[in-house]
């Protein structure tokens, strides 16, 4: 049964007590919601403002019976798909991708209302948005390709140690290149027996996200940072080796180029690929391995910092295609295990 039809089942709608908010109350809560995203980029905040401005218009001018139930959210979804006029377009209604964006903003606003005690449950969570593409623009690595990639990173020189640490963090902790770029020595710390890193996520201005670091990635970091001891907290983790910017923060552009150069060295890039192999493929690969390892989808979403469940479900649909279940050594690249010794010196 489709999740968006769940509220049509007798008795389910009643689990979402209707709540009426005046225009002033909704506007006030939206303003507080926006303030709570102070650490996000102006682009992300602007998207929330634009989408929720449409929601305010809808509940005050189109549907004054809106009471924050799944049925009400479904009516709003139909309005977006079939009645809202698109700017610079003759057609009526938003595309399904744009509708999904508007409903994501409403879903997160409703979750904020739940956290504030205004709503008992989030009604937007059981209403699907517009259809999203089921295809990735880049593919994951195969098991053989990952073996070949790791084999070209065995050297003990600075470049090999740096690239191995970057690749294992992207693969094992799901980090993005921009997060590696902002990573400082002081962002890495030990909490009990687990090593974590504070990262500045995509679209955010501050380091408000934390990620857990699997032991292989932490060990790779240890070996790389040992080259620069003693380390200072403000120093970047990944540094340039070029003559013009020696020792300075490695740019995203050169980080991308370094990883793709490793793909070429391992012989795993092909111009005939229907989907591109890029550094982001490492995160996709790690996600599939994590799904194959048997963790729950809730644990997966927390580790990979995914808020929308259908996105996480894609990885579970691919579980079994990589084949890591017969390779415990590969699964250890993403699983969190206890470390028996300090991982990072000078931190």
matplotlib code that plots the C-alpha trace (Angstrom):
import matplotlib.pyplot as plt

x = [0.0, 1.3, 2.2, 0.4, -2.9, -2.4, -4.5, -7.5, -7.6, -10.4, -8.9, -5.6, -6.7, -8.0, -4.4, -3.7, -5.8, -6.8, -5.2, -6.4, -3.8, -4.7, -2.7, -0.8, 0.1, 1.3, 3.3, 4.9, 5.8, 7.3, 9.4, 10.7, 11.3, 13.4, 15.4, 16.1, 18.0, 20.5, 23.4, 22.2, 23.2, 21.2, 20.2, 18.6, 16.9, 15.6, 14.1, 12.3, 10.9, 9.7, 8.0, 6.4, 5.2, 3.2, 1.8, 0.6, -1.1, -2.8, -4.2, -5.4, -6.8, -7.4, -8.2, -9.3, -10.3, -6.6, -6.2, -2.8, -4.1, -2.8, -6.0, -5.3, -1.7, -3.0, -5.3, -2.3, -0.3, -3.0, -3.2, 0.6, 0.4, -2.7, -3.7, -0.6, 0.5, 4.1, 6.0, 7.4, 5.3, 2.0, 1.2, -0.8, 0.6, 4.2, 6.4, 6.5, 10.1, 9.1, 6.1, 8.4, 10.5, 7.5, 6.2, 9.7, 9.6, 6.1, 7.3, 10.1, 8.0, 5.4, 8.2, 9.2, 5.6, 5.7, 8.9, 7.2, 4.3, 1.8, 1.2, 1.1, 2.4, 3.8, 0.9, 3.2, 5.3, 2.6, 2.0, 4.4, 5.6, 6.0, 8.0, 11.7, 14.1, 14.9, 18.2, 21.5, 23.6, 26.6, 27.1, 28.6, 31.8, 31.8, 33.6, 36.4, 36.7, 37.0, 39.7, 41.6, 41.2, 42.5, 45.4, 46.8, 46.8, 49.3, 52.2, 53.6, 54.4, 52.3, 50.2, 49.2, 48.5, 46.4, 44.4, 43.7, 42.4, 40.1, 38.8, 38.1, 36.3, 34.0, 33.5, 33.3, 31.7, 29.8, 31.6, 31.4, 34.3, 33.1, 33.0, 36.6, 37.6, 36.3, 37.6, 40.2, 42.4, 40.3, 37.1, 38.2, 37.8, 37.3, 34.0, 34.4, 35.6, 34.3, 36.0, 33.8, 34.3, 32.3, 31.6, 30.1, 27.4, 26.3, 24.3, 25.3, 27.5, 28.6, 29.9, 26.7, 26.8, 28.8, 29.8, 31.3, 34.5, 35.1, 38.4, 40.1, 39.4, 40.6, 43.7, 44.3, 43.9, 46.4, 49.1, 48.5, 48.5, 51.6, 53.5, 52.6, 53.1, 52.7, 49.2, 47.3, 43.5, 43.0, 45.1, 43.3, 43.3, 43.9, 46.7, 47.9, 51.3, 51.7, 54.5, 52.2, 50.0, 52.1, 50.6, 47.5, 44.0, 43.4, 40.7, 37.6, 38.7, 42.1, 40.5, 38.1, 41.0, 43.1, 40.4, 39.5, 43.2, 43.2, 40.2, 42.3, 45.3, 43.2, 41.8, 38.2, 37.0, 35.4, 34.1, 31.5, 29.8, 26.2, 26.5, 29.6, 32.1, 32.9, 34.1, 30.5, 30.4, 32.4, 29.5, 27.0, 29.3, 29.7, 25.9, 25.3, 27.9, 26.3, 22.9, 24.3, 25.9, 22.5, 22.1, 18.5, 17.3, 17.0, 20.7, 21.6, 19.7, 21.6, 25.0, 24.5, 22.6, 19.6, 16.3, 14.0, 13.3, 12.7, 16.2, 17.6, 15.3, 17.1, 20.2, 18.3, 16.9, 20.5, 21.6, 23.0, 24.2, 27.7, 28.3, 30.1, 28.3, 31.1, 33.8, 33.9, 37.1, 35.1, 32.2, 34.6, 35.3, 31.9, 31.0, 31.8, 34.2, 36.0, 39.6, 42.3, 44.6, 44.7, 43.9, 45.0, 48.2, 48.2, 44.4]
y = [0.0, 3.5, 5.5, 8.6, 6.6, 5.5, 8.3, 7.1, 4.0, 4.4, 5.3, 6.5, 10.1, 10.3, 9.7, 13.2, 15.6, 18.6, 21.9, 25.3, 28.1, 31.7, 33.5, 35.5, 32.3, 30.5, 33.5, 33.7, 30.1, 30.2, 33.2, 31.2, 28.2, 30.3, 31.7, 28.2, 27.7, 30.5, 28.1, 27.2, 28.9, 31.9, 29.8, 27.1, 29.6, 31.4, 28.2, 27.6, 31.2, 30.9, 27.6, 28.5, 31.8, 29.8, 27.7, 30.8, 32.0, 28.6, 28.3, 31.9, 32.4, 28.9, 26.5, 28.0, 24.6, 23.5, 21.8, 20.1, 16.6, 14.2, 14.9, 18.6, 18.1, 16.0, 18.8, 21.2, 18.7, 18.5, 22.3, 22.5, 19.9, 21.0, 24.6, 26.7, 28.6, 28.4, 31.6, 32.0, 29.0, 28.6, 25.4, 25.1, 23.4, 22.7, 19.9, 16.9, 17.7, 21.3, 20.0, 17.7, 20.7, 22.6, 19.6, 19.0, 22.6, 21.9, 18.6, 20.2, 23.0, 20.6, 18.7, 22.0, 22.4, 18.9, 19.8, 23.0, 20.9, 22.5, 19.2, 15.7, 14.1, 15.3, 15.0, 15.7, 12.6, 10.3, 12.3, 11.7, 14.6, 14.6, 11.8, 12.1, 10.6, 7.0, 7.4, 8.7, 10.9, 9.0, 5.3, 3.4, 1.4, -2.3, -4.6, -5.2, -1.5, -0.7, -3.4, -1.9, 1.7, 0.7, -1.1, 2.1, 3.8, 1.6, 4.0, 5.7, 9.1, 12.2, 12.1, 8.5, 9.0, 12.1, 10.6, 7.4, 9.4, 11.4, 8.4, 6.4, 9.3, 9.7, 5.9, 5.0, 8.2, 9.5, 12.8, 15.2, 17.1, 20.4, 18.9, 17.6, 21.1, 22.8, 20.1, 21.4, 19.4, 20.7, 19.3, 15.7, 14.4, 11.3, 10.7, 7.6, 4.9, 6.5, 9.1, 11.8, 14.9, 18.1, 19.0, 21.9, 20.2, 21.2, 24.4, 25.3, 28.1, 26.5, 23.1, 21.8, 18.2, 15.4, 12.2, 9.0, 7.8, 4.1, 2.7, 2.3, 5.9, 7.1, 5.0, 6.6, 10.0, 9.2, 8.1, 11.2, 13.8, 12.2, 14.0, 17.4, 16.9, 18.9, 19.7, 22.9, 22.9, 25.7, 24.0, 22.3, 18.5, 18.3, 20.4, 21.3, 20.0, 22.5, 25.0, 28.0, 26.9, 24.4, 23.6, 25.6, 24.2, 21.9, 23.4, 21.4, 21.7, 20.0, 17.5, 16.5, 16.3, 14.2, 11.6, 11.3, 10.9, 7.9, 6.5, 6.8, 5.2, 2.3, 1.9, 2.1, 5.1, 4.6, 7.1, 4.5, 4.6, 5.6, 7.0, 9.0, 7.8, 10.8, 11.4, 11.4, 7.8, 6.9, 8.0, 6.0, 3.0, 3.3, 3.7, 0.4, -1.4, 0.0, -1.2, -4.6, -4.8, -5.3, -1.9, -0.7, 2.0, 4.4, 3.8, 4.2, 7.6, 8.8, 7.7, 9.1, 12.2, 11.5, 13.1, 11.8, 8.1, 7.3, 8.4, 5.9, 3.2, 3.5, 2.2, -0.8, -1.6, -1.8, -4.0, -7.2, -5.7, -4.8, -8.2, -7.1, -9.7, -12.2, -9.6, -8.6, -6.6, -4.4, -3.9, -2.8, 0.2, 1.6, -0.1, 1.5, -0.6, 0.1, 1.4, -0.2, 2.7, 6.5, 7.3, 10.9, 12.3, 16.0, 16.3]
z = [0.0, -0.9, 2.1, 0.8, 1.0, 4.6, 6.0, 4.0, 6.2, 8.8, 12.1, 10.8, 10.2, 13.8, 15.1, 13.8, 16.0, 13.9, 14.9, 13.8, 13.7, 12.7, 10.0, 12.6, 14.6, 11.4, 10.4, 13.8, 13.9, 10.5, 11.5, 14.5, 12.3, 9.9, 12.8, 14.0, 10.7, 11.3, 10.7, 7.2, 3.9, 2.6, -0.3, 1.9, 4.1, 1.0, -0.3, 3.0, 3.0, -0.6, -0.1, 3.2, 1.8, -0.7, 2.2, 4.0, 0.9, 0.5, 4.0, 4.1, 0.6, -0.9, 1.9, 5.2, 6.4, 6.7, 10.1, 9.8, 9.1, 6.4, 4.3, 4.5, 3.4, 0.5, -0.6, -0.5, -2.6, -5.2, -5.3, -6.0, -8.7, -10.5, -9.6, -8.7, -11.8, -12.7, -13.4, -16.9, -18.0, -19.8, -17.9, -14.7, -11.7, -10.5, -11.8, -9.5, -8.5, -7.5, -5.6, -3.7, -2.7, -1.4, 0.6, 2.0, 3.4, 4.9, 6.3, 8.2, 9.4, 10.7, 12.5, 14.1, 15.3, 16.8, 18.6, 19.9, 21.2, 18.7, 16.8, 18.2, 15.0, 11.7, 9.1, 6.1, 6.8, 5.5, 2.3, -0.5, -2.6, -6.3, -7.9, -7.8, -10.3, -9.5, -11.3, -9.9, -12.1, -10.9, -10.2, -7.3, -7.6, -7.9, -5.4, -7.9, -8.6, -4.9, -4.5, -7.4, -6.0, -2.5, -4.0, -5.6, -2.2, -0.4, -0.5, 2.5, 0.9, 1.7, -1.4, -0.9, 2.8, 2.1, -0.7, 1.2, 4.2, 2.0, 0.1, 3.3, 5.0, 2.0, 1.7, 5.4, 6.9, 3.9, 3.9, 0.9, -0.6, 0.8, 4.2, 3.9, 2.7, 5.9, 8.2, 10.8, 13.2, 16.1, 14.6, 15.3, 18.8, 20.8, 22.7, 24.8, 22.5, 19.4, 17.1, 15.7, 13.4, 13.4, 9.8, 8.0, 5.9, 2.5, 2.5, 6.1, 7.4, 10.7, 11.8, 13.4, 12.1, 13.6, 11.9, 13.4, 11.9, 11.3, 12.5, 9.0, 8.1, 11.5, 11.2, 7.7, 9.3, 12.0, 9.5, 7.4, 10.3, 11.8, 9.0, 10.5, 14.2, 16.3, 15.0, 15.9, 16.2, 13.7, 11.0, 8.0, 7.9, 4.2, 2.7, -0.7, -1.9, -4.8, -4.7, -4.8, -1.9, 0.0, 3.3, 2.8, 2.8, -0.2, -2.4, -3.4, -7.0, -6.4, -4.0, -6.8, -9.3, -6.9, -6.3, -10.0, -10.8, -8.4, -10.4, -13.5, -11.9, -10.8, -14.3, -13.2, -15.2, -18.6, -21.1, -22.1, -18.6, -18.8, -15.3, -14.2, -11.7, -9.5, -5.9, -4.8, -6.0, -2.9, -0.6, -2.7, -2.5, 1.2, 1.6, -0.2, 1.9, 5.0, 3.9, 3.2, 6.7, 8.3, 10.1, 10.5, 8.2, 11.2, 12.0, 8.3, 8.1, 11.2, 9.9, 6.4, 7.7, 5.5, 6.5, 3.8, 4.3, 0.6, -0.1, 2.4, 1.0, -2.4, -0.8, 0.7, -2.7, -4.0, -1.1, -2.4, -5.7, -4.3, -2.6, 0.6, 2.8, 1.9, 2.7, 6.3, 5.6, 3.2, 5.6, 8.3, 6.2, 7.1, 10.4, 13.7, 15.8, 19.1, 18.7, 20.9, 20.7, 20.1, 16.5, 16.0, 17.5, 18.7, 18.7]

ax = plt.figure().add_subplot(projection="3d")
ax.plot(x, y, z, "-o")
ax.set_aspect("equal")
plt.show()
